[in-house]
Amino acid sequence: MNDADVPKAAAKHKPEARLEDGGVTAKKYSGDRSKPSITIIGEVTLERTHISELDAMRKRLSVPEVQQCYYVTGDVDFVLVVTVATMDEYEALSRKLFYENTNVKVFRSLVALDLVKVGLGVDLSRVKST
């Protein structure tokens, strides 16, 4: 039996559950501190924002350590959620992604101290249609 055969109600109780938007698998936080990881929220501001430069940065940020990446409005261009095992790993990643990229004007790192809440699901039944 594969995950597609598991009823949706039962899947919600498994440590790994299928999202209802097309079968994407999401691992839920288990609280297992024997395998530590570090979550870092990053802000990246580019020197140049021509479409070709933005596309190049999008491609550059498509690495496994970058769990989420948002192109945003405001004072920064990208907001990232990065997960690494050690700060040495993050230093190496930041060198590759930011220091070696001449188009990165500024990047800022915010190291998460504790996971307070996480959830990517949206209850669409509460959205009123117009």
DODREN-792586 format. One record per residue (C-alpha): residue in three letters; x, y, z. Coordinates in steps of 0.25 Angstrom, whole numbers. Layout:
<atoms>
["ALA", [X, Y, Z]];
...
</atoms>
This chain:
<atoms>
["MET", [0, 0, 0]];
["ASN", [6, 14, -4]];
["ASP", [2, 27, 2]];
["ALA", [-8, 30, -9]];
["ASP", [-16, 18, -3]];
["VAL", [-17, 24, 11]];
["PRO", [-30, 31, 14]];
["LYS", [-28, 46, 16]];
["ALA", [-33, 45, 30]];
["ALA", [-23, 35, 34]];
["ALA", [-12, 42, 26]];
["LYS", [-13, 54, 35]];
["HIS", [-9, 46, 47]];
["LYS", [4, 40, 41]];
["PRO", [17, 47, 43]];
["GLU", [18, 49, 28]];
["ALA", [5, 53, 22]];
["ARG", [0, 57, 8]];
["LEU", [-5, 71, 5]];
["GLU", [-18, 72, -2]];
["ASP", [-13, 81, -13]];
["GLY", [-7, 70, -22]];
["GLY", [0, 59, -14]];
["VAL", [12, 68, -9]];
["THR", [18, 61, 3]];
["ALA", [21, 69, 16]];
["LYS", [29, 64, 27]];
["LYS", [24, 69, 40]];
["TYR", [33, 74, 52]];
["SER", [36, 62, 61]];
["GLY", [43, 70, 72]];
["ASP", [55, 60, 70]];
["ARG", [67, 67, 76]];
["SER", [76, 56, 73]];
["LYS", [77, 61, 59]];
["PRO", [79, 76, 61]];
["SER", [77, 85, 50]];
["ILE", [78, 100, 49]];
["THR", [67, 109, 43]];
["ILE", [71, 122, 37]];
["ILE", [62, 133, 31]];
["GLY", [70, 141, 21]];
["GLU", [67, 154, 14]];
["VAL", [75, 157, 1]];
["THR", [76, 170, -6]];
["LEU", [81, 171, -20]];
["GLU", [89, 181, -27]];
["ARG", [82, 180, -40]];
["THR", [68, 175, -42]];
["HIS", [67, 173, -57]];
["ILE", [58, 161, -60]];
["SER", [71, 153, -65]];
["GLU", [78, 156, -51]];
["LEU", [65, 152, -44]];
["ASP", [64, 139, -52]];
["ALA", [79, 136, -49]];
["MET", [77, 138, -34]];
["ARG", [64, 129, -34]];
["LYS", [72, 118, -40]];
["ARG", [84, 120, -31]];
["LEU", [75, 119, -19]];
["SER", [69, 106, -24]];
["VAL", [78, 98, -15]];
["PRO", [73, 87, -4]];
["GLU", [77, 96, 8]];
["VAL", [67, 107, 3]];
["GLN", [54, 101, 8]];
["GLN", [46, 113, 4]];
["CYS", [49, 125, -5]];
["TYR", [40, 137, -7]];
["TYR", [42, 149, -17]];
["VAL", [36, 160, -9]];
["THR", [33, 175, -9]];
["GLY", [39, 185, 0]];
["ASP", [53, 188, 4]];
["VAL", [58, 174, 1]];
["ASP", [57, 165, -12]];
["PHE", [56, 151, -6]];
["VAL", [53, 145, 7]];
["LEU", [58, 131, 10]];
["VAL", [56, 120, 20]];
["VAL", [69, 111, 20]];
["THR", [71, 99, 28]];
["VAL", [86, 94, 31]];
["ALA", [92, 84, 41]];
["THR", [103, 93, 46]];
["MET", [107, 108, 45]];
["ASP", [120, 103, 37]];
["GLU", [110, 98, 27]];
["TYR", [103, 111, 27]];
["GLU", [116, 119, 25]];
["ALA", [120, 111, 13]];
["LEU", [106, 112, 7]];
["SER", [106, 127, 9]];
["ARG", [119, 128, 3]];
["LYS", [114, 121, -9]];
["LEU", [100, 128, -10]];
["PHE", [104, 142, -6]];
["TYR", [118, 146, -4]];
["GLU", [123, 140, -17]];
["ASN", [111, 147, -24]];
["THR", [114, 161, -29]];
["ASN", [100, 164, -31]];
["VAL", [97, 162, -16]];
["LYS", [97, 176, -9]];
["VAL", [93, 172, 5]];
["PHE", [88, 159, 12]];
["ARG", [84, 158, 26]];
["SER", [82, 145, 34]];
["LEU", [73, 143, 46]];
["VAL", [76, 130, 53]];
["ALA", [63, 123, 59]];
["LEU", [64, 120, 74]];
["ASP", [52, 112, 75]];
["LEU", [41, 106, 66]];
["VAL", [28, 113, 72]];
["LYS", [18, 110, 61]];
["VAL", [19, 104, 47]];
["GLY", [7, 102, 37]];
["LEU", [6, 103, 23]];
["GLY", [-8, 99, 21]];
["VAL", [-19, 109, 18]];
["ASP", [-34, 107, 22]];
["LEU", [-41, 111, 9]];
["SER", [-54, 108, 15]];
["ARG", [-53, 122, 23]];
["VAL", [-50, 130, 10]];
["LYS", [-63, 137, 6]];
["SER", [-65, 137, -9]];
["THR", [-69, 150, -16]];
</atoms>
